[in-house]
């Protein structure tokens, strides 16, 4: 029974790790030189729906998936 649970949790951890890598890869870079800082300031000033943007959703998803990965790693260490 314990080996079955460990196998299932290991498979879930592999899936979560792939999701974590994908969410990090799909995020846009924060550094774009001097033109990026000017454009970024204008974007945050004029952008009213910043919380609904794809970058904001990916950032939240990265946080959730990373927390799940860490918790699952601790659980697998205990088992």
C-alpha positions in Angstrom: 0.0 0.0 0.0 2.7 2.4 0.9 4.7 1.8 -2.3 1.5 2.5 -4.3 0.9 5.8 -2.6 4.6 6.7 -3.0 4.4 5.9 -6.8 1.2 8.0 -7.2 2.7 10.9 -5.4 5.9 10.6 -7.4 4.0 10.7 -10.7 2.0 13.8 -9.4 5.3 15.5 -8.5 6.7 14.9 -12.0 3.6 16.4 -13.5 3.8 19.4 -11.1 7.5 19.9 -12.0 6.7 20.0 -15.7 3.9 22.5 -15.0 6.4 24.6 -12.9 8.9 24.7 -15.7 6.3 25.6 -18.3 4.9 28.5 -16.3 8.3 29.9 -15.8 9.2 29.6 -19.4 6.0 31.2 -20.7 6.5 34.3 -18.5 7.9 37.4 -20.3 11.3 38.7 -19.2 11.4 41.5 -16.7 14.6 43.1 -18.2 14.4 44.8 -21.5 17.0 47.5 -21.2 16.3 51.3 -21.0 13.4 51.1 -23.6 11.7 48.4 -21.6 11.8 50.4 -18.4 10.1 53.4 -20.1 7.6 51.2 -21.8 6.9 49.3 -18.6 6.2 52.5 -16.7 3.8 53.6 -19.4 2.2 50.2 -19.4 1.5 50.2 -15.7 0.3 53.8 -15.8 -2.2 53.2 -18.6 -2.9 49.5 -18.0 -6.1 49.3 -15.9 -6.4 45.5 -16.1 -2.9 44.6 -15.0 -4.2 41.9 -12.6 -6.1 40.2 -15.5 -3.1 40.1 -17.8 -1.5 36.9 -18.9 1.7 37.7 -17.0 -0.1 38.2 -13.8 -2.0 34.9 -14.1 1.2 33.1 -14.9 2.9 34.7 -11.9 0.1 33.5 -9.6 0.1 30.1 -11.2 3.9 29.8 -10.7 3.5 30.6 -7.0 0.8 28.1 -6.5 2.6 25.3 -8.4 5.9 26.0 -6.6 4.2 25.8 -3.2 2.5 22.5 -4.2 5.9 21.2 -5.4 7.6 22.1 -2.1 4.9 20.5 0.0 4.8 17.4 -2.1 8.6 17.1 -1.9 8.4 17.2 2.0 5.6 14.6 2.0 7.6 12.3 -0.2 10.6 12.8 2.0 8.6 11.8 5.1 7.2 8.7 3.4 
